[in-house]
Amino acid sequence: MRILLTGATGYIGKRLIPILLEMGHYLVCCVRDTQRVPEEISEHGSIELIEVDFLNAESLRNIPTNIDIAYYLIHSMSSSTQFEKMERDCAIHFKTYMQKTKVQQVIYLSGIVNDQQLSKHLQSRKNVETLLASNSYALTTFRAGIIVGSGSASFEIIRDLTEKLPIMIAPKWIKTKSQPIAIRNVLEYLTKAIGNNQVYNQSYDIFGPDTLTYKEMIAQFAEVRGLQRTIISVPVMTPKLSSYWLYFITTTSYKLAKNLVDSMKVEVIGKPSNINKILDIQPMSYKKAVKKAFIKIEQNSVISSWKDSLISGRFREKISRYIKVPEYGCFKDIKKRKIIDEEQTLDKIWAIGGNNGWYYATFLWKIRGYLDKMVGGIGLRRGRTHQTKLSAGDPLDFWRVLYASREEKRLLLFAEMRLPGEAWLEFKIEKNYLWQRAIFRPKGIWGRVYWYAVFPFHGFIFRGMINKLVQKDA
């Protein structure tokens, strides 16, 4: 079948692609920027990439009309205070265009929306489901509980809380009940529903077998990790204070933390149905889902993460806009060193950041990360999705990968920390020399003040870093 996949570079979309290809389908993947699509996707013979912005109805004309099945996986939870309007507009534009195609079935992944007092986030998901319904195609909606899987926002938040805090003073929403579901099961529902007329024009709640409070989830998570944790809930923490609490302790952005806190007050309990029997699925327990997630993490095979999204940092536009590094009106720190072992140097460059640190004066990078976080930036908390692989669009601490090619021996990063200007960091090997270029384009007088204030530290840090990169290890 010809399948249209929206949100192809998102958390769910990235994981659906290999499964759908293995099933023998041809994929038309909608992306906002083809520059940030991994090579294994962009160069696959059964994948067609279409550049589409669903907020711009005109751009949908790029989508072919000979589509059999379409997945609607577009969410704007962490991108803006106007996410409700954005989600409504995207849904209307999608439906309007789909009604002009040959699509037979649209599959939509939503959230469980049974509570009487829904958060703005969940209410928006419910509204989108209503908007997507059509007489031109069959709509199948799966409403999922909290998704448990390596890289999911909820999983990473619970992981951060559990592994960082032996004693936890938590908000009262720690007692809110939910029914978490494994990412593997979510993908089963999404793929087994293809072309199944039993699920046409139906909505189903999908959830795991356990009903747990957040406190119980943290306790079971700690048990899987072999940790002892004490959790004390307090009733006095306001939603705003709760958002800051999540933001400073976990890897999440403040906007996402704010929307998550709004949703965490709502019980996410699903309504039973016969969907498990129809699709022959047996959801796994919460503990088993956590164990499966850590198998992926330990094997360095996390396919996608919520941090992959450009909106987890400063980006609001296409990466291609930043790939051409400016030459004029910039401050530069350029260093060059002769290479002893090219492959080893490339390995070091491709493993930079995250758990490996920055090879020299990493404590100063950490201080810069803390300072960034104090002013509402992303800090170093995102780390990196994979320990040795990099692709355009990947997060790398408080940088974003703009370009990564081992064949061309070039890595280009763009700074997403809070700055009075724009900054790039480039590593490139040419004629057995490593070039390291730090480029800063200041914004106003404060940009210039900033550059001169940090310049002494840059000379120290960047010199030490390039020396370590070319140094041959024993």
Secondary structure per residue as TSV (DSSP state, phi and psi in degrees):
chain	resnum	aa	ss	phi	psi
A	1	M	-	360.0	154.9
A	2	R	E	-93.8	115.6
A	3	I	E	-115.1	128.7
A	4	L	E	-91.1	126.1
A	5	L	E	-119.2	109.5
A	6	T	S	-87.8	159.1
A	7	G	S	61.7	36.2
A	8	A	T	-65.3	-25.5
A	9	T	T	-99.9	9.9
A	10	G	S	-85.4	-178.4
A	11	Y	H	-59.6	-47.8
A	12	I	H	-77.7	-44.5
A	13	G	H	-56.4	-45.6
A	14	K	H	-60.6	-32.4
A	15	R	H	-83.5	-24.9
A	16	L	H	-73.0	-35.9
A	17	I	H	-52.8	-55.1
A	18	P	H	-63.5	-31.5
A	19	I	H	-68.5	-46.3
A	20	L	H	-65.5	-36.6
A	21	L	H	-65.8	-41.6
A	22	E	H	-63.6	-29.6
A	23	M	T	-77.4	-7.4
A	24	G	T	93.8	14.0
A	25	H	-	-85.6	156.8
A	26	Y	E	-99.8	129.6
A	27	L	E	-109.7	134.4
A	28	V	E	-109.1	106.5
A	29	C	E	-99.6	123.6
A	30	C	E	-89.7	123.7
A	31	V	E	-133.9	154.3
A	32	R	S	-81.5	-24.0
A	33	D	-	-149.7	110.7
A	34	T	G	-66.9	-16.7
A	35	Q	G	-68.3	-21.0
A	36	R	G	-107.3	22.4
A	37	V	S	-95.2	127.0
A	38	P	-	-57.2	149.0
A	39	E	H	-59.7	-36.6
A	40	E	H	-63.5	-20.0
A	41	I	H	-92.7	-50.5
A	42	S	H	-64.5	-27.4
A	43	E	T	-101.7	6.6
A	44	H	-	-76.6	135.9
A	45	G	T	-66.7	-20.8
A	46	S	T	-104.1	19.3
A	47	I	E	-126.9	131.0
A	48	E	E	-114.5	124.2
A	49	L	E	-94.1	131.7
A	50	I	E	-124.9	126.3
A	51	E	E	-85.6	114.2
A	52	V	-	-139.1	137.8
A	53	D	-	-116.8	109.9
A	54	F	T	-70.2	-8.6
A	55	L	T	-81.1	-14.3
A	56	N	S	-111.6	101.1
A	57	A	G	-57.6	-33.6
A	58	E	G	-62.5	-34.1
A	59	S	G	-68.7	-18.0
A	60	L	G	-68.7	-14.5
A	61	R	G	-64.0	-17.2
A	62	N	G	-71.1	-16.9
A	63	I	S	-79.7	128.2
A	64	P	-	-65.6	154.7
A	65	T	S	-89.5	-16.0
A	66	N	-	-87.0	65.2
A	67	I	-	-108.0	137.9
A	68	D	S	-94.4	-46.7
A	69	I	E	-131.4	145.2
A	70	A	E	-132.5	136.8
A	71	Y	E	-102.2	131.2
A	72	Y	E	-107.7	104.9
A	73	L	-	-126.4	38.6
A	74	I	-	-100.2	122.9
A	75	H	-	-138.1	148.4
A	76	S	-	-126.4	33.0
A	77	M	T	-57.5	-42.2
A	78	S	T	-103.5	5.3
A	79	S	T	-89.9	-26.5
A	80	S	-	-165.9	157.1
A	81	T	T	-70.3	-14.5
A	82	Q	T	-98.6	27.3
A	83	F	H	-62.8	-29.1
A	84	E	H	-63.3	-45.7
A	85	K	H	-66.4	-40.4
A	86	M	H	-62.6	-43.7
A	87	E	H	-67.1	-37.0
A	88	R	H	-64.9	-46.7
A	89	D	H	-62.9	-43.5
A	90	C	H	-60.9	-42.9
A	91	A	H	-64.9	-41.5
A	92	I	H	-65.2	-44.9
A	93	H	H	-63.8	-40.9
A	94	F	H	-62.8	-50.9
A	95	K	H	-61.3	-44.6
A	96	T	H	-57.7	-43.0
A	97	Y	H	-75.7	-39.6
A	98	M	H	-59.5	-31.6
A	99	Q	T	-69.8	-10.7
A	100	K	T	-96.5	-4.9
A	101	T	S	-102.2	-176.1
A	102	K	-	-97.3	14.7
A	103	V	-	-58.9	135.5
A	104	Q	-	-97.5	-31.7
A	105	Q	E	-145.3	135.1
A	106	V	E	-112.8	128.9
A	107	I	E	-110.3	121.9
A	108	Y	E	-118.1	129.8
A	109	L	E	-99.8	117.0
A	110	S	E	-120.9	-163.9
A	111	G	E	-119.7	158.3
A	112	I	-	-66.3	128.0
A	113	V	-	-130.9	51.5
A	114	N	-	-97.8	-15.6
A	115	D	S	-69.2	149.1
A	116	Q	S	-70.1	-33.2
A	117	Q	S	-109.1	88.6
A	118	L	-	-82.0	149.1
A	119	S	-	-71.9	165.2
A	120	K	H	-58.9	-38.4
A	121	H	H	-62.4	-50.0
A	122	L	H	-71.6	-34.9
A	123	Q	H	-63.8	-37.7
A	124	S	H	-64.5	-41.6
A	125	R	H	-60.8	-41.1
A	126	K	H	-65.0	-41.9
A	127	N	H	-63.2	-39.4
A	128	V	H	-61.9	-40.4
A	129	E	H	-59.2	-42.7
A	130	T	H	-63.7	-41.5
A	131	L	H	-66.6	-33.3
A	132	L	H	-76.2	-20.0
A	133	A	-	-60.0	138.8
A	134	S	-	-152.3	155.8
A	135	N	S	-86.2	-9.3
A	136	S	S	-86.4	-23.2
A	137	Y	S	-147.7	164.0
A	138	A	E	-89.3	133.0
A	139	L	E	-104.2	127.3
A	140	T	E	-116.5	120.7
A	141	T	E	-114.8	129.6
A	142	F	E	-112.1	121.1
A	143	R	E	-102.5	107.9
A	144	A	E	-94.7	151.2
A	145	G	-	-80.8	-159.2
A	146	I	S	-63.0	126.5
A	147	I	E	-89.0	125.8
A	148	V	E	-106.4	114.2
A	149	G	S	-174.2	153.4
A	150	S	T	-54.9	126.2
A	151	G	T	93.4	-13.3
A	152	S	-	-72.1	149.9
A	153	A	H	-58.9	-46.1
A	154	S	H	-66.1	-40.2
A	155	F	H	-63.2	-45.7
A	156	E	H	-67.5	-34.5
A	157	I	H	-66.6	-47.8
A	158	I	H	-64.3	-37.0
A	159	R	H	-62.6	-46.7
A	160	D	H	-60.6	-47.3
A	161	L	H	-60.7	-43.9
A	162	T	H	-70.3	-43.5
A	163	E	H	-83.7	-19.5
A	164	K	H	-98.0	-25.8
A	165	L	-	-119.7	103.6
A	166	P	S	-64.3	-35.8
A	167	I	E	-123.7	127.7
A	168	M	E	-120.7	121.8
A	169	I	E	-97.3	104.5
A	170	A	E	-113.9	154.8
A	171	P	E	-65.9	167.3
A	172	K	G	-68.1	-19.3
A	173	W	G	-67.5	-5.5
A	174	I	G	-63.0	-17.3
A	175	K	G	-96.9	1.5
A	176	T	-	-68.5	136.9
A	177	K	E	-91.1	148.4
A	178	S	E	-153.8	172.9
A	179	Q	-	-126.8	84.2
A	180	P	-	-63.2	149.5
A	181	I	E	-131.2	140.6
A	182	A	E	-69.7	142.2
A	183	I	H	-58.4	-34.4
A	184	R	H	-61.2	-39.3
A	185	N	H	-70.4	-39.2
A	186	V	H	-57.7	-45.3
A	187	L	H	-65.0	-33.0
A	188	E	H	-62.4	-47.6
A	189	Y	H	-59.6	-46.4
A	190	L	H	-64.1	-35.5
A	191	T	H	-88.1	-36.3
A	192	K	H	-73.3	-14.5
A	193	A	T	-81.6	-11.6
A	194	I	T	-59.1	120.7
A	195	G	T	67.1	11.2
A	196	N	-	-89.5	104.6
A	197	N	G	-68.1	-10.5
A	198	Q	G	-68.8	-22.4
A	199	V	G	-107.4	8.7
A	200	Y	T	-66.6	137.0
A	201	N	T	54.0	41.0
A	202	Q	E	-130.8	152.9
A	203	S	E	-120.9	136.8
A	204	Y	E	-134.1	136.1
A	205	D	E	-80.9	130.9
A	206	I	E	-119.9	131.7
A	207	F	-	-159.4	161.3
A	208	G	-	-80.0	175.9
A	209	P	S	-78.2	-10.4
A	210	D	-	-102.5	135.1
A	211	T	-	-104.8	113.2
A	212	L	E	-133.3	148.2
A	213	T	E	-81.3	165.5
A	214	Y	H	-61.1	-35.0
A	215	K	H	-61.9	-43.2
A	216	E	H	-68.5	-35.4
A	217	M	H	-64.0	-42.9
A	218	I	H	-64.1	-41.3
A	219	A	H	-63.1	-44.4
A	220	Q	H	-69.2	-35.9
A	221	F	H	-61.0	-45.2
A	222	A	H	-62.1	-38.0
A	223	E	H	-64.1	-42.5
A	224	V	H	-62.2	-36.5
A	225	R	H	-87.4	-1.3
A	226	G	T	71.1	37.1
A	227	L	-	-117.2	151.9
A	228	Q	-	-105.6	125.4
A	229	R	-	-132.8	142.6
A	230	T	E	-114.9	127.2
A	231	I	E	-121.3	124.7
A	232	I	E	-120.0	122.5
A	233	S	E	-95.6	143.0
A	234	V	E	-125.5	142.8
A	235	P	T	-87.4	-2.8
A	236	V	T	-97.3	-2.9
A	237	M	-	-80.0	117.2
A	238	T	-	-71.0	161.5
A	239	P	H	-54.7	-40.4
A	240	K	H	-66.0	-43.4
A	241	L	H	-65.6	-38.1
A	242	S	H	-61.5	-39.3
A	243	S	H	-63.8	-44.5
A	244	Y	H	-64.6	-37.5
A	245	W	H	-60.0	-47.6
A	246	L	H	-64.6	-41.7
A	247	Y	H	-62.0	-45.0
A	248	F	H	-78.6	-25.1
A	249	I	H	-93.2	-34.0
A	250	T	S	-108.5	-179.1
A	251	T	S	-85.3	-3.2
A	252	T	-	-72.0	156.2
A	253	S	-	-78.3	162.4
A	254	Y	H	-66.3	-41.3
A	255	K	H	-61.1	-42.6
A	256	L	H	-67.7	-40.5
A	257	A	H	-59.8	-41.8
A	258	K	H	-61.8	-45.5
A	259	N	H	-71.0	-34.3
A	260	L	H	-66.0	-43.3
A	261	V	H	-60.0	-40.3
A	262	D	H	-59.6	-38.8
A	263	S	H	-80.8	-30.5
A	264	M	H	-67.5	-15.5
A	265	K	T	-79.6	-11.6
A	266	V	S	-100.1	129.7
A	267	E	-	-69.1	132.5
A	268	V	B	-111.4	79.5
A	269	I	-	-113.9	123.4
A	270	G	-	-83.7	158.0
A	271	K	-	-92.3	129.8
A	272	P	-	-62.6	148.9
A	273	S	-	-153.3	-177.0
A	274	N	S	-96.9	17.0
A	275	I	H	-63.8	-35.4
A	276	N	H	-63.6	-35.9
A	277	K	H	-73.2	-41.5
A	278	I	H	-60.4	-44.0
A	279	L	H	-100.6	0.9
A	280	D	T	56.2	59.4
A	281	I	-	-124.3	136.1
A	282	Q	-	-119.2	97.8
A	283	P	-	-59.0	140.9
A	284	M	-	-87.2	162.4
A	285	S	-	-71.1	164.5
A	286	Y	H	-61.7	-46.5
A	287	K	H	-60.0	-43.2
A	288	K	H	-64.5	-38.4
A	289	A	H	-63.2	-40.9
A	290	V	H	-64.2	-44.6
A	291	K	H	-61.7	-42.2
A	292	K	H	-63.2	-38.9
A	293	A	H	-62.5	-40.7
A	294	F	H	-73.4	-24.0
A	295	I	H	-62.8	-42.9
A	296	K	H	-64.6	-42.8
A	297	I	H	-63.5	-44.4
A	298	E	H	-68.4	-25.2
A	299	Q	T	-89.8	4.0
A	300	N	T	55.3	38.6
A	301	S	-	-122.8	39.5
A	302	V	-	-75.2	112.9
A	303	I	-	-73.1	-39.1
A	304	S	-	-149.4	159.4
A	305	S	-	-144.2	153.8
A	306	W	G	-62.2	-24.1
A	307	K	G	-71.2	-17.6
A	308	D	G	-62.4	-28.5
A	309	S	S	-61.2	136.5
A	310	L	G	-60.4	-27.9
A	311	I	G	-77.4	0.7
A	312	S	G	-77.4	-7.8
A	313	G	T	-129.2	-137.4
A	314	R	T	-91.1	-15.4
A	315	F	-	-66.8	136.2
A	316	R	-	-131.8	-3.6
A	317	E	S	-127.9	179.0
A	318	K	-	-68.5	141.4
A	319	I	T	-59.6	-34.6
A	320	S	H	-57.0	-24.4
A	321	R	H	-64.5	-27.8
A	322	Y	H	-102.2	-6.6
A	323	I	H	-66.9	-35.6
A	324	K	S	-80.9	106.0
A	325	V	-	-73.2	130.1
A	326	P	-	-66.4	150.1
A	327	E	-	-102.8	-32.1
A	328	Y	S	-109.2	153.2
A	329	G	S	69.7	25.2
A	330	C	-	-124.3	153.7
A	331	F	E	-94.9	142.8
A	332	K	E	-135.0	144.6
A	333	D	E	-126.1	103.6
A	334	I	E	-115.9	126.9
A	335	K	E	-129.9	151.0
A	336	K	E	-139.2	134.0
A	337	R	E	-139.7	144.9
A	338	K	E	-74.6	140.9
A	339	I	-	-96.8	139.6
A	340	I	S	-93.2	-46.5
A	341	D	-	-132.0	102.9
A	342	E	H	-60.6	-46.3
A	343	E	H	-62.8	-40.2
A	344	Q	H	-66.4	-39.7
A	345	T	H	-64.0	-43.2
A	346	L	H	-62.0	-40.9
A	347	D	H	-59.1	-41.8
A	348	K	H	-66.4	-42.9
A	349	I	H	-62.1	-42.6
A	350	W	H	-74.7	-8.3
A	351	A	T	-112.3	10.2
A	352	I	-	-67.1	148.5
A	353	G	S	80.6	-172.0
A	354	G	G	59.6	-137.6
A	355	N	G	-67.8	-24.5
A	356	N	G	-78.0	-16.5
A	357	G	T	69.9	-162.4
A	358	W	T	-113.7	22.8
A	359	Y	S	70.6	-25.0
A	360	Y	S	-148.5	132.1
A	361	A	-	51.9	43.6
A	362	T	H	-58.5	-28.7
A	363	F	H	-62.3	-32.4
A	364	L	H	-71.9	-36.0
A	365	W	H	-62.2	-39.3
A	366	K	H	-66.1	-40.8
A	367	I	H	-61.0	-43.3
A	368	R	H	-61.0	-37.5
A	369	G	H	-65.0	-42.3
A	370	Y	H	-63.4	-42.7
A	371	L	H	-62.4	-40.0
A	372	D	H	-63.4	-42.3
A	373	K	H	-65.7	-34.5
A	374	M	H	-64.3	-25.6
A	375	V	T	-104.7	20.5
A	376	G	T	88.9	11.0
A	377	G	-	-83.1	-172.0
A	378	I	-	-90.9	-16.4
A	379	G	T	60.6	-158.3
A	380	L	T	-95.7	6.1
A	381	R	T	-69.6	-18.5
A	382	R	T	-73.8	-27.1
A	383	G	-	61.5	-136.2
A	384	R	B	-144.1	152.7
A	385	T	S	-71.3	-40.6
A	386	H	S	-128.9	145.4
A	387	Q	S	-73.2	-26.1
A	388	T	S	-130.1	-5.2
A	389	K	-	-111.9	143.1
A	390	L	-	-136.7	138.5
A	391	S	-	-135.7	157.0
A	392	A	T	-55.2	132.2
A	393	G	T	98.0	-14.4
A	394	D	-	-67.6	143.7
A	395	P	E	-79.1	146.2
A	396	L	E	-144.0	91.8
A	397	D	T	54.4	-123.8
A	398	F	T	-98.1	25.5
A	399	W	E	-114.0	164.6
A	400	R	E	-124.8	132.7
A	401	V	E	-73.6	121.5
A	402	L	E	-93.9	-38.6
A	403	Y	E	-151.2	134.6
A	404	A	E	-145.2	112.0
A	405	S	E	-142.2	108.9
A	406	R	T	-68.1	-31.5
A	407	E	T	-62.3	-41.9
A	408	E	T	-87.3	-5.8
A	409	K	T	58.4	47.4
A	410	R	E	-140.5	133.1
A	411	L	E	-130.3	125.8
A	412	L	E	-122.0	126.9
A	413	L	E	-118.5	149.1
A	414	F	E	-121.0	133.9
A	415	A	E	-75.5	130.7
A	416	E	-	-111.5	6.0
A	417	M	S	-72.9	165.4
A	418	R	-	-70.5	122.0
A	419	L	-	-143.0	149.5
A	420	P	S	-83.9	55.7
A	421	G	E	156.8	-160.9
A	422	E	E	-125.7	144.1
A	423	A	E	-136.2	142.7
A	424	W	E	-126.2	149.1
A	425	L	E	-132.8	122.2
A	426	E	E	-123.7	138.3
A	427	F	E	-120.4	128.3
A	428	K	E	-148.3	133.9
A	429	I	E	-101.9	126.2
A	430	E	E	-139.0	125.5
A	431	K	T	50.2	48.1
A	432	N	T	67.3	22.2
A	433	Y	E	-125.8	143.0
A	434	L	E	-97.5	123.2
A	435	W	E	-101.6	130.2
A	436	Q	E	-122.5	116.5
A	437	R	E	-120.8	121.2
A	438	A	E	-109.0	120.7
A	439	I	E	-125.2	132.0
A	440	F	E	-129.6	123.8
A	441	R	E	-103.8	105.9
A	442	P	E	-72.3	154.1
A	443	K	-	-116.0	104.9
A	444	G	H	72.2	-172.2
A	445	I	H	-64.0	-34.2
A	446	W	H	-68.8	-27.4
A	447	G	H	-65.5	-40.8
A	448	R	H	-69.1	-40.8
A	449	V	H	-60.1	-43.2
A	450	Y	H	-60.0	-46.8
A	451	W	H	-60.1	-45.9
A	452	Y	H	-70.5	-27.7
A	453	A	H	-70.1	-36.8
A	454	V	H	-97.7	-7.1
A	455	F	H	-55.6	-43.6
A	456	P	H	-59.5	-38.0
A	457	F	H	-70.2	-38.4
A	458	H	H	-60.3	-45.2
A	459	G	H	-58.1	-41.1
A	460	F	H	-68.8	-48.2
A	461	I	H	-70.0	-50.5
A	462	F	H	-68.2	-34.0
A	463	R	H	-65.4	-44.8
A	464	G	H	-65.1	-36.6
A	465	M	H	-67.2	-46.9
A	466	I	H	-67.3	-34.2
A	467	N	H	-62.7	-39.4
A	468	K	H	-70.0	-35.0
A	469	L	H	-66.8	-35.0
A	470	V	H	-93.0	-11.0
A	471	Q	S	-67.7	132.3
A	472	K	-	-82.8	122.4
A	473	D	-	-79.1	151.7
A	474	A	-	-71.5	360.0
